[in-house]
């Protein structure tokens, strides 16, 4: 299934396969976050709201997910 870039700033719309789309969106997210955290306004907001910012690991962090052959459980 092709994925089309509908909201990213690209010169031309391009067909992405799943892996390309995931890599592209991951990189664009990183670029956006770099721009956000480097802005003086965000820095001031973060200092004022430090008590509201909570970073937690994903719920399944630390658990190893095992895939079983054919999904069978033993």
N, CA, C, O and CB atoms as a CASP TS submission, in Angstrom:
PFRMAT TS
TARGET T0000
AUTHOR 0000-0000-0000
METHOD Language model
MODEL 1
PARENT N/A
ATOM      1  N   UNK     1       0.843  -1.172   0.000  1.00  0.00           N
ATOM      2  CA  UNK     1       0.000   0.000   0.000  1.00  0.00           C
ATOM      3  C   UNK     1       0.889   1.236   0.000  1.00  0.00           C
ATOM      4  O   UNK     1       1.748   1.363   0.872  1.00  0.00           O
ATOM      5  CB  UNK     1      -0.960  -0.003   1.215  1.00  0.00           C
ATOM      6  N   UNK     2       0.714   2.137  -0.934  1.00  0.00           N
ATOM      7  CA  UNK     2       1.536   3.359  -0.949  1.00  0.00           C
ATOM      8  C   UNK     2       1.038   4.369   0.072  1.00  0.00           C
ATOM      9  O   UNK     2      -0.158   4.441   0.357  1.00  0.00           O
ATOM     10  CB  UNK     2       1.537   3.992  -2.349  1.00  0.00           C
ATOM     11  N   UNK     3       1.952   5.137   0.613  1.00  0.00           N
ATOM     12  CA  UNK     3       1.616   6.208   1.535  1.00  0.00           C
ATOM     13  C   UNK     3       1.993   7.517   0.863  1.00  0.00           C
ATOM     14  O   UNK     3       3.116   7.650   0.376  1.00  0.00           O
ATOM     15  CB  UNK     3       2.346   6.037   2.914  1.00  0.00           C
ATOM     16  N   UNK     4       1.102   8.473   0.821  1.00  0.00           N
ATOM     17  CA  UNK     4       1.365   9.756   0.205  1.00  0.00           C
ATOM     18  C   UNK     4       1.638  10.796   1.275  1.00  0.00           C
ATOM     19  O   UNK     4       0.995  10.808   2.325  1.00  0.00           O
ATOM     20  CB  UNK     4       0.194  10.185  -0.680  1.00  0.00           C
ATOM     21  N   UNK     5       2.585  11.656   1.003  1.00  0.00           N
ATOM     22  CA  UNK     5       2.858  12.762   1.910  1.00  0.00           C
ATOM     23  C   UNK     5       1.805  13.825   1.657  1.00  0.00           C
ATOM     24  O   UNK     5       1.788  14.444   0.592  1.00  0.00           O
ATOM     25  CB  UNK     5       4.309  13.331   1.715  1.00  0.00           C
ATOM     26  N   UNK     6       0.943  14.036   2.608  1.00  0.00           N
ATOM     27  CA  UNK     6      -0.125  15.016   2.420  1.00  0.00           C
ATOM     28  C   UNK     6       0.071  16.263   3.262  1.00  0.00           C
ATOM     29  O   UNK     6      -0.590  17.272   3.014  1.00  0.00           O
ATOM     30  CB  UNK     6      -1.456  14.396   2.745  1.00  0.00           C
ATOM     31  N   UNK     7       0.950  16.229   4.242  1.00  0.00           N
ATOM     32  CA  UNK     7       1.102  17.386   5.109  1.00  0.00           C
ATOM     33  C   UNK     7       2.543  17.811   5.312  1.00  0.00           C
ATOM     34  O   UNK     7       2.792  18.841   5.938  1.00  0.00           O
ATOM     35  CB  UNK     7       0.487  17.104   6.426  1.00  0.00           C
ATOM     36  N   UNK     8       3.495  17.053   4.805  1.00  0.00           N
ATOM     37  CA  UNK     8       4.888  17.441   4.922  1.00  0.00           C
ATOM     38  C   UNK     8       5.240  18.420   3.807  1.00  0.00           C
ATOM     39  O   UNK     8       4.633  18.399   2.736  1.00  0.00           O
ATOM     40  CB  UNK     8       5.809  16.203   4.877  1.00  0.00           C
ATOM     41  N   UNK     9       6.217  19.268   4.067  1.00  0.00           N
ATOM     42  CA  UNK     9       6.641  20.257   3.106  1.00  0.00           C
ATOM     43  C   UNK     9       7.607  19.614   2.115  1.00  0.00           C
ATOM     44  O   UNK     9       8.822  19.646   2.307  1.00  0.00           O
ATOM     45  CB  UNK     9       7.292  21.463   3.812  1.00  0.00           C
ATOM     46  N   UNK    10       7.058  19.036   1.065  1.00  0.00           N
ATOM     47  CA  UNK    10       7.884  18.392   0.050  1.00  0.00           C
ATOM     48  C   UNK    10       7.637  19.089  -1.284  1.00  0.00           C
ATOM     49  O   UNK    10       6.522  19.547  -1.532  1.00  0.00           O
ATOM     50  CB  UNK    10       7.573  16.861  -0.048  1.00  0.00           C
ATOM     51  N   UNK    11       8.649  19.182  -2.148  1.00  0.00           N
ATOM     52  CA  UNK    11       8.478  19.868  -3.420  1.00  0.00           C
ATOM     53  C   UNK    11       7.403  19.226  -4.294  1.00  0.00           C
ATOM     54  O   UNK    11       6.640  19.930  -4.956  1.00  0.00           O
ATOM     55  CB  UNK    11       9.788  19.896  -4.163  1.00  0.00           C
ATOM     56  N   UNK    12       7.339  17.934  -4.300  1.00  0.00           N
ATOM     57  CA  UNK    12       6.331  17.208  -5.064  1.00  0.00           C
ATOM     58  C   UNK    12       5.817  16.066  -4.205  1.00  0.00           C
ATOM     59  O   UNK    12       6.539  15.526  -3.367  1.00  0.00           O
ATOM     60  CB  UNK    12       6.908  16.679  -6.415  1.00  0.00           C
ATOM     61  N   UNK    13       4.573  15.712  -4.424  1.00  0.00           N
ATOM     62  CA  UNK    13       4.052  14.558  -3.700  1.00  0.00           C
ATOM     63  C   UNK    13       4.762  13.321  -4.201  1.00  0.00           C
ATOM     64  O   UNK    13       5.032  13.195  -5.395  1.00  0.00           O
ATOM     65  CB  UNK    13       2.512  14.424  -3.871  1.00  0.00           C
ATOM     66  N   UNK    14       5.060  12.423  -3.313  1.00  0.00           N
ATOM     67  CA  UNK    14       5.836  11.245  -3.637  1.00  0.00           C
ATOM     68  C   UNK    14       5.169  10.018  -3.049  1.00  0.00           C
ATOM     69  O   UNK    14       4.550  10.089  -1.988  1.00  0.00           O
ATOM     70  CB  UNK    14       7.272  11.379  -3.125  1.00  0.00           C
ATOM     71  N   UNK    15       5.290   8.908  -3.726  1.00  0.00           N
ATOM     72  CA  UNK    15       4.818   7.633  -3.177  1.00  0.00           C
ATOM     73  C   UNK    15       5.893   7.093  -2.255  1.00  0.00           C
ATOM     74  O   UNK    15       7.068   7.046  -2.618  1.00  0.00           O
ATOM     75  CB  UNK    15       4.481   6.603  -4.311  1.00  0.00           C
ATOM     76  N   UNK    16       5.491   6.687  -1.069  1.00  0.00           N
ATOM     77  CA  UNK    16       6.404   6.076  -0.111  1.00  0.00           C
ATOM     78  C   UNK    16       5.952   4.649   0.135  1.00  0.00           C
ATOM     79  O   UNK    16       4.755   4.376   0.219  1.00  0.00           O
ATOM     80  CB  UNK    16       6.457   6.883   1.220  1.00  0.00           C
ATOM     81  N   UNK    17       6.909   3.739   0.250  1.00  0.00           N
ATOM     82  CA  UNK    17       6.523   2.429   0.753  1.00  0.00           C
ATOM     83  C   UNK    17       6.514   2.545   2.283  1.00  0.00           C
ATOM     84  O   UNK    17       6.879   3.589   2.824  1.00  0.00           O
ATOM     85  CB  UNK    17       7.511   1.281   0.244  1.00  0.00           C
ATOM     86  N   UNK    18       6.111   1.511   2.963  1.00  0.00           N
ATOM     87  CA  UNK    18       5.939   1.588   4.414  1.00  0.00           C
ATOM     88  C   UNK    18       7.232   1.971   5.134  1.00  0.00           C
ATOM     89  O   UNK    18       7.217   2.828   6.017  1.00  0.00           O
ATOM     90  CB  UNK    18       5.432   0.260   4.945  1.00  0.00           C
ATOM     91  N   UNK    19       8.349   1.341   4.764  1.00  0.00           N
ATOM     92  CA  UNK    19       9.619   1.626   5.434  1.00  0.00           C
ATOM     93  C   UNK    19      10.079   3.061   5.172  1.00  0.00           C
ATOM     94  O   UNK    19      10.553   3.739   6.083  1.00  0.00           O
ATOM     95  CB  UNK    19      10.696   0.638   4.970  1.00  0.00           C
ATOM     96  N   UNK    20       9.938   3.522   3.921  1.00  0.00           N
ATOM     97  CA  UNK    20      10.313   4.899   3.582  1.00  0.00           C
ATOM     98  C   UNK    20       9.461   5.903   4.360  1.00  0.00           C
ATOM     99  O   UNK    20       9.964   6.908   4.863  1.00  0.00           O
ATOM    100  CB  UNK    20      10.164   5.140   2.066  1.00  0.00           C
ATOM    101  N   UNK    21       8.159   5.610   4.447  1.00  0.00           N
ATOM    102  CA  UNK    21       7.245   6.507   5.151  1.00  0.00           C
ATOM    103  C   UNK    21       7.617   6.605   6.629  1.00  0.00           C
ATOM    104  O   UNK    21       7.643   7.700   7.189  1.00  0.00           O
ATOM    105  CB  UNK    21       5.794   6.024   4.999  1.00  0.00           C
ATOM    106  N   UNK    22       7.901   5.475   7.257  1.00  0.00           N
ATOM    107  CA  UNK    22       8.273   5.481   8.672  1.00  0.00           C
ATOM    108  C   UNK    22       9.582   6.226   8.899  1.00  0.00           C
ATOM    109  O   UNK    22       9.700   6.991   9.856  1.00  0.00           O
ATOM    110  CB  UNK    22       8.390   4.051   9.196  1.00  0.00           C
ATOM    111  N   UNK    23      10.568   6.009   8.028  1.00  0.00           N
ATOM    112  CA  UNK    23      11.850   6.717   8.156  1.00  0.00           C
ATOM    113  C   UNK    23      11.666   8.212   7.935  1.00  0.00           C
ATOM    114  O   UNK    23      12.234   9.026   8.664  1.00  0.00           O
ATOM    115  CB  UNK    23      12.880   6.160   7.154  1.00  0.00           C
ATOM    116  N   UNK    24      10.878   8.572   6.936  1.00  0.00           N
ATOM    117  CA  UNK    24      10.630   9.977   6.634  1.00  0.00           C
ATOM    118  C   UNK    24       9.924  10.689   7.790  1.00  0.00           C
ATOM    119  O   UNK    24      10.347  11.769   8.203  1.00  0.00           O
ATOM    120  CB  UNK    24       9.800  10.099   5.362  1.00  0.00           C
ATOM    121  N   UNK    25       8.857  10.093   8.309  1.00  0.00           N
ATOM    122  CA  UNK    25       8.130  10.734   9.397  1.00  0.00           C
ATOM    123  C   UNK    25       8.967  10.800  10.671  1.00  0.00           C
ATOM    124  O   UNK    25       8.865  11.767  11.426  1.00  0.00           O
ATOM    125  CB  UNK    25       6.830   9.992   9.667  1.00  0.00           C
ATOM    126  N   UNK    26       9.791   9.787  10.917  1.00  0.00           N
ATOM    127  CA  UNK    26      10.674   9.807  12.088  1.00  0.00           C
ATOM    128  C   UNK    26      11.659  10.979  11.986  1.00  0.00           C
ATOM    129  O   UNK    26      11.870  11.699  12.962  1.00  0.00           O
ATOM    130  CB  UNK    26      11.445   8.460  12.218  1.00  0.00           C
ATOM    131  N   UNK    27      12.255  11.168  10.814  1.00  0.00           N
ATOM    132  CA  UNK    27      13.220  12.252  10.621  1.00  0.00           C
ATOM    133  C   UNK    27      12.539  13.618  10.684  1.00  0.00           C
ATOM    134  O   UNK    27      13.086  14.549  11.274  1.00  0.00           O
ATOM    135  CB  UNK    27      13.942  12.087   9.280  1.00  0.00           C
ATOM    136  N   UNK    28      11.361  13.750  10.087  1.00  0.00           N
ATOM    137  CA  UNK    28      10.640  15.019  10.138  1.00  0.00           C
ATOM    138  C   UNK    28      10.225  15.364  11.571  1.00  0.00           C
ATOM    139  O   UNK    28      10.234  16.534  11.954  1.00  0.00           O
ATOM    140  CB  UNK    28       9.405  14.965   9.229  1.00  0.00           C
ATOM    141  N   UNK    29       9.864  14.352  12.362  1.00  0.00           N
ATOM    142  CA  UNK    29       9.526  14.572  13.769  1.00  0.00           C
ATOM    143  C   UNK    29      10.749  15.053  14.533  1.00  0.00           C
ATOM    144  O   UNK    29      10.652  15.971  15.346  1.00  0.00           O
ATOM    145  CB  UNK    29       8.969  13.283  14.407  1.00  0.00           C
ATOM    146  N   UNK    30      11.892  14.443  14.278  1.00  0.00           N
ATOM    147  CA  UNK    30      13.136  14.878  14.935  1.00  0.00           C
ATOM    148  C   UNK    30      13.465  16.321  14.580  1.00  0.00           C
ATOM    149  O   UNK    30      13.843  17.106  15.449  1.00  0.00           O
ATOM    150  CB  UNK    30      14.305  13.963  14.537  1.00  0.00           C
ATOM    151  N   UNK    31      13.322  16.673  13.299  1.00  0.00           N
ATOM    152  CA  UNK    31      13.590  18.052  12.874  1.00  0.00           C
ATOM    153  C   UNK    31      12.646  19.025  13.585  1.00  0.00           C
ATOM    154  O   UNK    31      13.074  20.074  14.069  1.00  0.00           O
ATOM    155  CB  UNK    31      13.440  18.187  11.337  1.00  0.00           C
ATOM    156  N   UNK    32      11.377  18.672  13.643  1.00  0.00           N
ATOM    157  CA  UNK    32      10.395  19.532  14.300  1.00  0.00           C
ATOM    158  C   UNK    32      10.697  19.705  15.779  1.00  0.00           C
ATOM    159  O   UNK    32      10.594  20.810  16.312  1.00  0.00           O
ATOM    160  CB  UNK    32       8.999  18.965  14.125  1.00  0.00           C
ATOM    161  N   UNK    33      11.072  18.610  16.446  1.00  0.00           N
ATOM    162  CA  UNK    33      11.403  18.706  17.873  1.00  0.00           C
ATOM    163  C   UNK    33      12.659  19.542  18.101  1.00  0.00           C
ATOM    164  O   UNK    33      12.731  20.302  19.066  1.00  0.00           O
ATOM    165  CB  UNK    33      11.595  17.309  18.469  1.00  0.00           C
ATOM    166  N   UNK    34      13.666  19.403  17.202  1.00  0.00           N
ATOM    167  CA  UNK    34      14.866  20.241  17.322  1.00  0.00           C
ATOM    168  C   UNK    34      14.505  21.713  17.233  1.00  0.00           C
ATOM    169  O   UNK    34      14.990  22.527  18.020  1.00  0.00           O
ATOM    170  CB  UNK    34      15.890  19.884  16.233  1.00  0.00           C
ATOM    171  N   UNK    35      13.650  22.056  16.268  1.00  0.00           N
ATOM    172  CA  UNK    35      13.226  23.447  16.114  1.00  0.00           C
ATOM    173  C   UNK    35      12.456  23.922  17.351  1.00  0.00           C
ATOM    174  O   UNK    35      12.664  25.039  17.824  1.00  0.00           O
ATOM    175  CB  UNK    35      12.357  23.605  14.852  1.00  0.00           C
ATOM    176  N   UNK    36      11.584  23.086  17.861  1.00  0.00           N
ATOM    177  CA  UNK    36      10.781  23.460  19.023  1.00  0.00           C
ATOM    178  C   UNK    36      11.645  23.731  20.241  1.00  0.00           C
ATOM    179  O   UNK    36      11.519  24.786  20.861  1.00  0.00           O
ATOM    180  CB  UNK    36       9.776  22.372  19.339  1.00  0.00           C
ATOM    181  N   UNK    37      12.520  22.800  20.596  1.00  0.00           N
ATOM    182  CA  UNK    37      13.295  22.958  21.825  1.00  0.00           C
ATOM    183  C   UNK    37      14.367  24.031  21.706  1.00  0.00           C
ATOM    184  O   UNK    37      14.878  24.499  22.724  1.00  0.00           O
ATOM    185  CB  UNK    37      13.936  21.646  22.200  1.00  0.00           C
ATOM    186  N   UNK    38      14.719  24.431  20.488  1.00  0.00           N
ATOM    187  CA  UNK    38      15.720  25.489  20.343  1.00  0.00           C
ATOM    188  C   UNK    38      15.101  26.888  20.373  1.00  0.00           C
ATOM    189  O   UNK    38      15.824  27.884  20.376  1.00  0.00           O
ATOM    190  CB  UNK    38      16.486  25.300  19.047  1.00  0.00           C
ATOM    191  N   UNK    39      13.771  26.969  20.397  1.00  0.00           N
ATOM    192  CA  UNK    39      13.146  28.289  20.404  1.00  0.00           C
ATOM    193  C   UNK    39      13.149  28.872  21.820  1.00  0.00           C
ATOM    194  O   UNK    39      12.904  28.148  22.784  1.00  0.00           O
ATOM    195  CB  UNK    39      11.703  28.207  19.858  1.00  0.00           C
ATOM    196  N   UNK    40      13.425  30.176  21.954  1.00  0.00           N
ATOM    197  CA  UNK    40      13.415  30.817  23.272  1.00  0.00           C
ATOM    198  C   UNK    40      12.043  30.741  23.951  1.00  0.00           C
ATOM    199  O   UNK    40      11.963  30.612  25.173  1.00  0.00           O
ATOM    200  CB  UNK    40      13.840  32.272  23.139  1.00  0.00           C
ATOM    201  N   UNK    41      10.977  30.820  23.174  1.00  0.00           N
ATOM    202  CA  UNK    41       9.634  30.753  23.753  1.00  0.00           C
ATOM    203  C   UNK    41       9.381  29.397  24.407  1.00  0.00           C
ATOM    204  O   UNK    41       8.794  29.323  25.486  1.00  0.00           O
ATOM    205  CB  UNK    41       8.576  31.023  22.677  1.00  0.00           C
ATOM    206  N   UNK    42       9.821  28.336  23.756  1.00  0.00           N
ATOM    207  CA  UNK    42       9.626  27.013  24.342  1.00  0.00           C
ATOM    208  C   UNK    42      10.460  26.870  25.610  1.00  0.00           C
ATOM    209  O   UNK    42       9.986  26.320  26.604  1.00  0.00           O
ATOM    210  CB  UNK    42       9.992  25.911  23.331  1.00  0.00           C
ATOM    211  N   UNK    43      11.686  27.356  25.581  1.00  0.00           N
ATOM    212  CA  UNK    43      12.543  27.275  26.773  1.00  0.00           C
ATOM    213  C   UNK    43      11.888  27.976  27.951  1.00  0.00           C
ATOM    214  O   UNK    43      11.879  27.449  29.063  1.00  0.00           O
ATOM    215  CB  UNK    43      13.925  27.893  26.494  1.00  0.00           C
ATOM    216  N   UNK    44      11.343  29.159  27.714  1.00  0.00           N
ATOM    217  CA  UNK    44      10.663  29.898  28.789  1.00  0.00           C
ATOM    218  C   UNK    44       9.439  29.131  29.279  1.00  0.00           C
ATOM    219  O   UNK    44       9.190  29.050  30.482  1.00  0.00           O
ATOM    220  CB  UNK    44      10.247  31.307  28.303  1.00  0.00           C
ATOM    221  N   UNK    45       8.666  28.559  28.330  1.00  0.00           N
ATOM    222  CA  UNK    45       7.494  27.784  28.724  1.00  0.00           C
ATOM    223  C   UNK    45       7.907  26.576  29.554  1.00  0.00           C
ATOM    224  O   UNK    45       7.274  26.276  30.566  1.00  0.00           O
ATOM    225  CB  UNK    45       6.702  27.335  27.488  1.00  0.00           C
ATOM    226  N   UNK    46       8.967  25.876  29.136  1.00  0.00           N
ATOM    227  CA  UNK    46       9.410  24.679  29.852  1.00  0.00           C
ATOM    228  C   UNK    46       9.842  25.009  31.277  1.00  0.00           C
ATOM    229  O   UNK    46       9.548  24.254  32.203  1.00  0.00           O
ATOM    230  CB  UNK    46      10.560  24.008  29.103  1.00  0.00           C
ATOM    231  N   UNK    47      10.530  26.122  31.457  1.00  0.00           N
ATOM    232  CA  UNK    47      10.953  26.519  32.804  1.00  0.00           C
ATOM    233  C   UNK    47       9.733  26.826  33.669  1.00  0.00           C
ATOM    234  O   UNK    47       9.672  26.418  34.829  1.00  0.00           O
ATOM    235  CB  UNK    47      11.895  27.751  32.742  1.00  0.00           C
ATOM    236  N   UNK    48       8.773  27.536  33.112  1.00  0.00           N
ATOM    237  CA  UNK    48       7.569  27.901  33.871  1.00  0.00           C
ATOM    238  C   UNK    48       6.685  26.691  34.191  1.00  0.00           C
ATOM    239  O   UNK    48       5.956  26.699  35.183  1.00  0.00           O
ATOM    240  CB  UNK    48       6.760  28.928  33.093  1.00  0.00           C
ATOM    241  N   UNK    49       6.749  25.673  33.367  1.00  0.00           N
ATOM    242  CA  UNK    49       5.846  24.528  33.515  1.00  0.00           C
ATOM    243  C   UNK    49       6.572  23.222  33.823  1.00  0.00           C
ATOM    244  O   UNK    49       6.052  22.143  33.542  1.00  0.00           O
ATOM    245  CB  UNK    49       5.035  24.359  32.261  1.00  0.00           C
ATOM    246  N   UNK    50       7.748  23.311  34.388  1.00  0.00           N
ATOM    247  CA  UNK    50       8.549  22.112  34.663  1.00  0.00           C
ATOM    248  C   UNK    50       7.797  21.103  35.529  1.00  0.00           C
ATOM    249  O   UNK    50       7.988  19.897  35.370  1.00  0.00           O
ATOM    250  CB  UNK    50       9.853  22.501  35.347  1.00  0.00           C
ATOM    251  N   UNK    51       6.956  21.570  36.429  1.00  0.00           N
ATOM    252  CA  UNK    51       6.214  20.660  37.300  1.00  0.00           C
ATOM    253  C   UNK    51       5.140  19.881  36.551  1.00  0.00           C
ATOM    254  O   UNK    51       4.633  18.885  37.067  1.00  0.00           O
ATOM    255  CB  UNK    51       5.579  21.434  38.432  1.00  0.00           C
ATOM    256  N   UNK    52       4.786  20.313  35.349  1.00  0.00           N
ATOM    257  CA  UNK    52       3.760  19.636  34.554  1.00  0.00           C
ATOM    258  C   UNK    52       4.356  18.621  33.589  1.00  0.00           C
ATOM    259  O   UNK    52       3.623  17.822  33.005  1.00  0.00           O
ATOM    260  CB  UNK    52       2.945  20.654  33.781  1.00  0.00           C
ATOM    261  N   UNK    53       5.668  18.639  33.416  1.00  0.00           N
ATOM    262  CA  UNK    53       6.313  17.769  32.431  1.00  0.00           C
ATOM    263  C   UNK    53       6.727  16.467  33.105  1.00  0.00           C
ATOM    264  O   UNK    53       7.492  16.465  34.069  1.00  0.00           O
ATOM    265  CB  UNK    53       7.545  18.469  31.786  1.00  0.00           C
ATOM    266  N   UNK    54       6.206  15.357  32.578  1.00  0.00           N
ATOM    267  CA  UNK    54       6.507  14.040  33.137  1.00  0.00           C
ATOM    268  C   UNK    54       6.949  13.137  31.990  1.00  0.00           C
ATOM    269  O   UNK    54       6.240  12.988  30.994  1.00  0.00           O
ATOM    270  CB  UNK    54       5.265  13.434  33.894  1.00  0.00           C
ATOM    271  N   UNK    55       8.111  12.547  32.139  1.00  0.00           N
ATOM    272  CA  UNK    55       8.607  11.597  31.138  1.00  0.00           C
ATOM    273  C   UNK    55       8.567  10.212  31.747  1.00  0.00           C
ATOM    274  O   UNK    55       9.177   9.956  32.784  1.00  0.00           O
ATOM    275  CB  UNK    55      10.055  11.959  30.663  1.00  0.00           C
ATOM    276  N   UNK    56       7.850   9.331  31.098  1.00  0.00           N
ATOM    277  CA  UNK    56       7.761   7.948  31.569  1.00  0.00           C
ATOM    278  C   UNK    56       8.061   7.008  30.411  1.00  0.00           C
ATOM    279  O   UNK    56       7.783   7.333  29.257  1.00  0.00           O
ATOM    280  CB  UNK    56       6.357   7.649  32.172  1.00  0.00           C
ATOM    281  N   UNK    57       8.620   5.854  30.710  1.00  0.00           N
ATOM    282  CA  UNK    57       8.872   4.884  29.645  1.00  0.00           C
ATOM    283  C   UNK    57       7.559   4.280  29.154  1.00  0.00           C
ATOM    284  O   UNK    57       6.559   4.309  29.873  1.00  0.00           O
ATOM    285  CB  UNK    57       9.823   3.772  30.137  1.00  0.00           C
ATOM    286  N   UNK    58       7.551   3.741  27.955  1.00  0.00           N
ATOM    287  CA  UNK    58       6.343   3.067  27.472  1.00  0.00           C
ATOM    288  C   UNK    58       5.976   1.925  28.407  1.00  0.00           C
ATOM    289  O   UNK    58       6.856   1.369  29.064  1.00  0.00           O
ATOM    290  CB  UNK    58       6.543   2.540  26.033  1.00  0.00           C
ATOM    291  N   UNK    59       4.705   1.562  28.484  1.00  0.00           N
ATOM    292  CA  UNK    59       4.268   0.517  29.419  1.00  0.00           C
ATOM    293  C   UNK    59       4.978  -0.817  29.220  1.00  0.00           C
ATOM    294  O   UNK    59       5.155  -1.566  30.181  1.00  0.00           O
ATOM    295  CB  UNK    59       2.787   0.308  29.285  1.00  0.00           C
ATOM    296  N   UNK    60       5.386  -1.125  28.000  1.00  0.00           N
ATOM    297  CA  UNK    60       6.020  -2.417  27.770  1.00  0.00           C
ATOM    298  C   UNK    60       7.548  -2.329  27.772  1.00  0.00           C
ATOM    299  O   UNK    60       8.209  -3.292  27.383  1.00  0.00           O
ATOM    300  CB  UNK    60       5.543  -2.993  26.455  1.00  0.00           C
ATOM    301  N   UNK    61       8.116  -1.224  28.190  1.00  0.00           N
ATOM    302  CA  UNK    61       9.581  -1.088  28.239  1.00  0.00           C
ATOM    303  C   UNK    61      10.142  -2.104  29.231  1.00  0.00           C
ATOM    304  O   UNK    61       9.592  -2.296  30.315  1.00  0.00           O
ATOM    305  CB  UNK    61      10.002   0.370  28.641  1.00  0.00           C
ATOM    306  N   UNK    62      11.204  -2.728  28.863  1.00  0.00           N
ATOM    307  CA  UNK    62      11.820  -3.717  29.736  1.00  0.00           C
ATOM    308  C   UNK    62      11.306  -5.124  29.532  1.00  0.00           C
ATOM    309  O   UNK    62      11.932  -6.089  29.971  1.00  0.00           O
ATOM    310  CB  UNK    62      11.614  -3.330  31.144  1.00  0.00           C
ATOM    311  N   UNK    63      10.192  -5.244  28.882  1.00  0.00           N
ATOM    312  CA  UNK    63       9.658  -6.579  28.601  1.00  0.00           C
ATOM    313  C   UNK    63      10.139  -7.013  27.230  1.00  0.00           C
ATOM    314  O   UNK    63      10.132  -6.236  26.276  1.00  0.00           O
ATOM    315  CB  UNK    63       8.098  -6.597  28.673  1.00  0.00           C
ATOM    316  N   UNK    64      10.546  -8.234  27.150  1.00  0.00           N
ATOM    317  CA  UNK    64      10.948  -8.781  25.855  1.00  0.00           C
ATOM    318  C   UNK    64       9.746  -9.502  25.269  1.00  0.00           C
ATOM    319  O   UNK    64       9.198 -10.426  25.869  1.00  0.00           O
ATOM    320  CB  UNK    64      12.183  -9.747  25.989  1.00  0.00           C
ATOM    321  N   UNK    65       9.349  -9.060  24.087  1.00  0.00           N
ATOM    322  CA  UNK    65       8.232  -9.728  23.429  1.00  0.00           C
ATOM    323  C   UNK    65       8.781 -10.856  22.579  1.00  0.00           C
ATOM    324  O   UNK    65       9.658 -10.656  21.739  1.00  0.00           O
ATOM    325  CB  UNK    65       7.402  -8.735  22.568  1.00  0.00           C
ATOM    326  N   UNK    66       8.261 -12.014  22.808  1.00  0.00           N
ATOM    327  CA  UNK    66       8.686 -13.172  22.039  1.00  0.00           C
ATOM    328  C   UNK    66       7.620 -13.508  21.020  1.00  0.00           C
ATOM    329  O   UNK    66       6.427 -13.508  21.323  1.00  0.00           O
ATOM    330  CB  UNK    66       8.967 -14.378  22.956  1.00  0.00           C
ATOM    331  N   UNK    67       8.052 -13.787  19.839  1.00  0.00           N
ATOM    332  CA  UNK    67       7.130 -14.237  18.804  1.00  0.00           C
ATOM    333  C   UNK    67       7.233 -15.747  18.701  1.00  0.00           C
ATOM    334  O   UNK    67       8.327 -16.303  18.600  1.00  0.00           O
ATOM    335  CB  UNK    67       7.433 -13.559  17.432  1.00  0.00           C
ATOM    336  N   UNK    68       6.113 -16.383  18.728  1.00  0.00           N
ATOM    337  CA  UNK    68       6.097 -17.833  18.657  1.00  0.00           C
ATOM    338  C   UNK    68       5.743 -18.265  17.229  1.00  0.00           C
ATOM    339  O   UNK    68       5.015 -17.582  16.509  1.00  0.00           O
ATOM    340  CB  UNK    68       5.090 -18.425  19.684  1.00  0.00           C
ATOM    341  N   UNK    69       6.280 -19.404  16.860  1.00  0.00           N
ATOM    342  CA  UNK    69       6.013 -19.957  15.551  1.00  0.00           C
ATOM    343  C   UNK    69       4.510 -20.144  15.374  1.00  0.00           C
ATOM    344  O   UNK    69       3.868 -20.828  16.170  1.00  0.00           O
ATOM    345  CB  UNK    69       6.759 -21.288  15.359  1.00  0.00           C
ATOM    346  N   UNK    70       3.960 -19.544  14.346  1.00  0.00           N
ATOM    347  CA  UNK    70       2.535 -19.624  14.034  1.00  0.00           C
ATOM    348  C   UNK    70       1.641 -19.058  15.137  1.00  0.00           C
ATOM    349  O   UNK    70       0.435 -19.300  15.128  1.00  0.00           O
ATOM    350  CB  UNK    70       2.157 -21.055  13.773  1.00  0.00           C
ATOM    351  N   UNK    71       2.203 -18.314  16.079  1.00  0.00           N
ATOM    352  CA  UNK    71       1.412 -17.728  17.133  1.00  0.00           C
ATOM    353  C   UNK    71       0.950 -18.713  18.200  1.00  0.00           C
ATOM    354  O   UNK    71       0.123 -18.368  19.045  1.00  0.00           O
ATOM    355  CB  UNK    71       0.244 -17.070  16.542  1.00  0.00           C
ATOM    356  N   UNK    72       1.469 -19.922  18.170  1.00  0.00           N
ATOM    357  CA  UNK    72       1.056 -20.918  19.140  1.00  0.00           C
ATOM    358  C   UNK    72       1.658 -20.627  20.505  1.00  0.00           C
ATOM    359  O   UNK    72       2.830 -20.269  20.616  1.00  0.00           O
ATOM    360  CB  UNK    72       1.454 -22.310  18.673  1.00  0.00           C
ATOM    361  N   UNK    73       0.868 -20.779  21.511  1.00  0.00           N
ATOM    362  CA  UNK    73       1.323 -20.621  22.901  1.00  0.00           C
ATOM    363  C   UNK    73       1.525 -22.011  23.498  1.00  0.00           C
ATOM    364  O   UNK    73       0.710 -22.909  23.289  1.00  0.00           O
ATOM    365  CB  UNK    73       0.292 -19.785  23.756  1.00  0.00           C
ATOM    366  N   UNK    74       2.608 -22.176  24.235  1.00  0.00           N
ATOM    367  CA  UNK    74       2.811 -23.482  24.885  1.00  0.00           C
ATOM    368  C   UNK    74       2.894 -23.296  26.376  1.00  0.00           C
ATOM    369  O   UNK    74       3.063 -24.269  27.111  1.00  0.00           O
ATOM    370  CB  UNK    74       4.086 -24.179  24.362  1.00  0.00           C
TER
END
